[in-house]
Amino acid sequence: MRAVIQRVSRGEVSVEGETVGRIDAGLVVLLGVADGDTPADADYLADKTVHLRIFEDDNGKMNRSLLETEGQILVVSQFTLLGDCKKGRRPSFVGAARPDLARALYRHFVDRVAAAGIVTATGRFQATMTVSLVNDGPVTLILESPGSGS
C-alpha cells in the first residue's frame, strides 16, 4: 500500500462539479492499494499517518501529529500510485489491486483513521475526481506499508 501525504491548509475533492469531500487544515492522503496488500497494511499506514509528526510546534519544528493538532484528513483513492513506468512510455498498472480488494482496503484505512477520532472526508472510489488543495509548507511525503505488494 502506498500513500502520498500532503500537509494542507485546506483540501477538497469533487466529482462532476459536486463537492464530495472537504477539509480545513490537516492532511490530504492519496492512497493506492497494491495487489497482495492486506488489512495489516491499511492498519500500519493509518496508524503511521495519524501519528506522523509533521506539524509545527511552538518553536517552528515539525513535532506535532494530526491527532495533536486536531487536524482533519481527506482520503482519495488513487490506483495510479501503483503505476510502473520502467518500461516503455505507458504506465503498467498490473501491480495495482483489483477494484473489489482495493475498495475494501481503502474503506478499512478510512475507518481506521476515523476511529482514531480524526474528522475524515473522502473522495468517491473509482470516480474521475478533481482534487484541490493548498499545500502547507509545502510538506509532501510518500509512505509505504512494509508488507506491501507494491
C-alpha positions in Angstrom: 0.0 0.0 0.0 1.3 3.4 -0.9 0.3 6.9 0.3 1.2 10.3 -0.8 0.6 12.6 2.2 0.4 16.4 1.9 0.1 18.8 4.8 -2.6 21.3 3.8 -4.4 24.4 5.0 -7.5 23.1 3.1 -8.5 20.4 0.6 -11.4 19.5 -1.5 -12.5 16.7 -3.9 -15.3 16.9 -6.4 -17.0 14.6 -8.9 -18.7 16.1 -11.9 -18.7 19.5 -10.3 -20.2 18.3 -7.0 -18.0 18.6 -3.8 -18.0 15.2 -2.2 -15.3 15.8 0.4 -13.8 18.9 2.0 -11.4 19.6 4.9 -9.8 22.5 6.6 -6.2 22.3 8.0 -4.8 18.7 8.1 -3.7 16.1 5.5 -4.7 15.1 2.0 -3.9 11.5 1.5 -3.7 9.9 -2.0 -4.0 6.2 -1.3 -3.0 3.3 -3.7 -3.7 -0.3 -2.9 -1.3 -2.9 -4.4 -2.1 -6.5 -5.3 -1.3 -8.6 -2.2 -2.0 -5.8 0.3 -3.9 -6.8 3.5 -5.8 -5.2 6.3 -2.5 -5.1 8.2 -1.0 -2.8 5.5 -4.0 -0.5 5.9 -3.7 -0.5 9.7 0.0 0.3 9.5 -0.4 3.2 7.1 -3.4 4.6 9.0 -1.6 4.5 12.3 1.6 6.0 10.8 -0.4 8.7 9.1 -2.3 9.9 12.2 0.9 9.8 14.4 3.4 11.3 11.9 4.9 14.4 13.4 4.8 16.8 10.5 3.0 19.8 12.0 4.9 22.6 13.6 5.2 23.1 17.4 5.5 26.5 19.1 9.2 26.6 18.1 8.5 26.0 14.4 9.8 22.4 14.5 7.8 19.6 12.9 7.0 17.9 16.2 3.2 17.5 16.3 0.9 14.9 14.8 -2.5 15.2 13.2 -4.0 14.0 16.5 -2.2 16.6 18.5 -3.3 19.4 16.1 -6.9 18.2 15.8 -6.4 18.4 12.1 -8.7 16.8 9.5 -8.0 14.3 6.8 -9.2 13.9 3.2 -8.5 10.4 1.7 -8.6 10.0 -2.0 -8.2 6.6 -3.7 -5.6 6.7 -6.5 -4.6 3.5 -8.2 -2.1 5.4 -10.4 0.3 5.5 -7.5 1.0 1.9 -8.4 1.9 2.7 -12.0 5.1 1.2 -13.1 6.9 3.4 -15.7 10.1 1.5 -16.0 9.4 0.0 -19.5 8.0 1.8 -22.5 6.1 5.0 -22.4 2.8 3.9 -21.0 2.5 3.0 -17.3 1.6 -0.5 -16.3 -0.9 -1.0 -13.6 -0.6 -4.7 -13.1 0.7 -4.2 -9.6 -2.5 -2.4 -8.5 -5.1 -4.4 -6.6 -8.4 -5.4 -8.2 -11.2 -2.9 -7.5 -13.0 -5.1 -5.0 -9.9 -5.6 -2.9 -8.8 -2.0 -3.3 -12.2 -0.7 -2.2 -12.3 -2.9 0.9 -8.8 -1.8 2.0 -9.4 1.8 1.2 -12.5 1.7 3.4 -10.5 -0.1 6.1 -7.9 2.7 6.0 -10.6 5.4 6.2 -12.5 3.6 9.0 -9.2 3.2 11.0 -8.4 6.9 10.7 -11.9 7.9 11.7 -11.8 5.5 14.7 -8.7 7.5 15.9 -11.0 10.5 16.3 -9.9 12.3 13.2 -12.5 14.3 11.2 -12.4 12.3 7.9 -13.6 13.1 4.4 -13.2 11.0 1.2 -13.4 11.1 -2.5 -15.6 8.7 -4.4 -14.0 5.3 -5.2 -13.5 4.6 -8.9 -14.8 8.0 -9.9 -12.9 10.6 -12.0 -12.2 13.3 -9.4 -10.9 16.8 -9.2 -8.7 17.4 -6.1 -7.9 20.9 -5.0 -5.6 21.7 -2.1 -3.4 24.3 -0.6 -0.1 22.5 0.3 1.2 24.0 3.6 5.0 24.2 3.7 5.0 22.6 1.2 5.2 19.3 3.0 4.7 16.1 0.9 5.7 12.6 2.0 5.5 9.2 0.5 4.7 6.2 2.8 4.6 2.5 2.0 3.5 -0.3 4.2 6.3 -2.8 5.0 4.4 -5.8 3.7 3.1 -4.1 0.7 2.8 -5.9 -2.6 3.9 -2.7 -4.3 
